[in-house]
Amino acid sequence: MKLSSSMAYGSSAEMMFGFARKPVETKQGLTIGGGYVIPEIVPHPRPGSEKTIKTLLREFERANFDALERCVMVGHPHLVVENEHVYQMTANPGWGGEIAAQSVRQTLEFKDKYGLKSAYRSTIADIRKPDMVNLRDSEPTSKVLESFNECAKYSDIISIESLGGKEISDYSLIRNDITGLLFAQAVLGGRDMEWLWSQIVKIAKKHDCIAGGDTDCAQANTAMFMAGGFLSKDIPHTLAALSRAISAGRTLVAYECGATGPGKDCAYENPVIKAITGVPISAEGKTSACAHPDLCGNVMGAVCDLWSNEAVEYNNMFGGSTSAVFAEMLGYDTAAMNSAISLGYQKEYQACLVNSDRYRGPHGFMLCPDNAWLIGKAVVDNNESMYTRARAAADKCGKLMLGDPLLRMTAFEKESLLSYMKEMQSLPDKEEDFIDLCLSKYGKVKGFKPASYGL
Amino acid sequence: MKHSPNSSRIFTRYDINIEVARPKIRDISEDKLLQKVADCVVKGDEEAIESAVKEALKTRSPLKVTNEGLIAGMKEVSRLWDEGIYFLPQVILSSDTMIAGIDLCEDKMGKAVKKKPKVVTHTAEGDIHDIGQVIVNALLNAAGFDVINLGADVPVDEVVEACKLHNPVMLTGTALMTTTMTAFPKIAEKLKELGLNIPFVCGGGAVSEEYVTSFDLGIWGKEASQAPGMAEDALNGLSWWEMRTKWNG
């Protein structure tokens, strides 16, 4: 696999929501990244519905139908429906396949009846817990690959939130350990993704399905959630921001293996990915508050191509079911973006989205298009290895945060950031030396199996 | 792109606005050797703890080093955490340091330091998201409890068997996904059938108070940081119902 060496965009000024250098067309003729933004609804089944395939089919039938129907009711012209697998759907690969088949039938029915253009994304659950199984050789691994096969037969897009490196990142995150995060996310996560995504891309090609993309949800989002809002004392926001910068090089591996996008919604690193690859991306912000808070509710829309809600449990609200309500909200958000494009006000609208969150916190700051582009540039300029590019991305992110006085930090966050920067400076330059250091330092972390990563 | 010169009507950084100068860390002991041990714990300096403990053990008993250096240092860490001065990683590193120091003292004593009673922890069957449980384990360890860690994706019957075997003062369950938290009432029901009325604290991700308080034994844990306080209540003999009344709405 060749590591990326150039940027898809000459500068961040060229990056805009709705436009990707490499748009992707779905079977029903949706062009993702082709000049307009599309809502992506993600309903989640209620507890208890996972008991049997029959109850799950019924749950998704209702949830997906409600979203499609609401789009017709309020006049939204397009929709992507994503179903993220619950554990049982991947552990029983046929279940995910049956649900995908049913869901695609629903989208086609709405196309035939009303002309609504839509697409369906299956996101397979990564049930390979790194500290419990060998990631490359275990029953859960077989189930994951089988599940991809089953879903790719029907779905427009397949994706995953892969877990490689999580055993070390969980350990490191709660110990304020930037070295551990670099090892977990870049070295381990990157290697696992290379192993996994080369197979996912083959499966997608076999079934004429789009290999969407991955996300470092398991690691960088864990960091972001733990950093939380302004009241949390779990981990510093600065560490979460560096973890996000590191995640870019890891998530990039999917595209280096042949994935084409659209990237996965919860990959907050996607602005960096888009800057490097030009693939269309999904993003989430304010409308994912149903799943978790973040400090970048608007800025994440600045360069998105799909606009998502992360996941909302299927329940009833005054305005209808949650999947209907969130499809409506997402569709109005994208209608505003598409209106801005239509009127030629997209730069102004993008500036509003960016200014909303630029200095709200480190995450919003580093994911602004200008900073995301610079972090991406650090990735491609230091592509000797997955480690060197991740370290360069984190270093660039840290320097950007320290270099802008308008970004305020608590004393602990600033002290922590300075200590991470110093620690990164002291690390070996070559990946093989870094791996030796980390195998010695983290070799005894419970459940860590270097063989899972070919080490 | 234009940037707004004033963000006061866009957002408010409450955390910075209320930030105060951090108070000084208190001295733990007048005994310089024990203070050095406690300092290592308070700073979470796992590299330095070995030499500090070994030096203290030359002239002090292992029990004294444990109680007046290591555990006393950890109590100061708990105070700093409770007062919002310390972040979670500082507590975890201090806990790691204390445990490394206790291992040295136990080697010298030739037996284990007596801990507080057992707490069984697990992450629900079908759920592999266990960082919440890892934090709960660390905080309970730091508070001196004997943590029986069953890990992630633990079948219902395995949790029940562990409770039969260890007779813990408290059981915890973590779940990120709503579709896995359905294991919790099954565990509670089986424990009740066996007459084991163990307070069962459930939390994580999408686990709601409404759900957990819908079954007997269940107490909703809003945050991992509540675990030590809840375990202390269980240790002091509060029933699951009394705990639910205290901690939940």
Interface residues (C-beta under 8 A of the other chain):
Chain A: A13 H44 P45 R46 P47 G48 S49 E50 V86 Y87 Q88 A91 I127 K129 M132 L163 D170 L173 I174 R175 N176 T222 M226 F230 L231 K233 D234 I235 P236 E313 K347 Q350 A351 V354 N355 S356 D357 R358 Y359 R360 D370 L406 R408 M409 T410 A411 F412
Chain B: M1 K2 H3 S4 S7 I10 F11 R13 Y14 D15 I16 E19 R22 W81 G84 Y86 F87 L88 P89 Q90 I92 L93 D96 G126 D127 I128 D130 I131 V134 I135 A138 G151 A152 D153 M177 T178 T179 T180 M181 T182 A206 Y211
